[in-house]
């Protein structure tokens, strides 16, 4: 069988800044970090010294610099969870309360697949159990199938009778984080920080249009190579090049 060949355009010096700007600054690129921007560029382009150019460009980005917190002290890595196929085990969390938008949204429901790192972000006007359960059933389970496991924190939405009845009816094993230790839901916790950083690069001054930016930043995230898998979520979930 012939090996797949990835063709790259060799970019002349005069066009490199244009490529850097589009692959980092554009709404569909999301002001991602150095490694993700390099991976995104290498999918289609090449030039000598690409890594150094990207590092200099991203490091010098004023928008990124204003929104990134100081580096924290490194800690021992958390244990990983073994999964074997897409949507076998998913994690969910709620981001908010955020500034209310003209559309009435104040929260984001995040659902992420452990295997592919495919992540969905749904805007919500509230975080009631009925709202959360309806979105997970209608927008996740109806599209991707029933997972074996749903992992969450101990929020009242996920501990409600309604949510537990949904899991019981669909034969889903519900797991939760340990008390006072939200890091055991680390995958979505890390994504929430990434999402806030990406959104903050594009929201208007009054910060009330963040819900309009969600589809664009999610497209950028899913099309970018994930550090833990070496592939983009698009590639693993949909079987297509990003």
Buried (B, 14 or more C-beta within 10 A) or exposed (E): EEEEEEEEEEBEEEEBEEBBEEBBBEBEBBBBBBBBBBBBBBBBBEBEEBEEBBBEBBEEBEBBEEBBEEEEEEEEEEEEBEBEEBBBBBBBBBBBEBBBBEEEBBBBBBBBBBBBBBBBBBBBEBBBBEBBBBBBBEBBBEEBEBBBBBBBBBBEBBBBEBBBEBBEEEEBEBBBBEEEEBEBBBBBBEBBEBBBBBBBBBBEEEEBBBBBBBEBBBBBBBBBBBEEEEBBBBBBBBEEEB
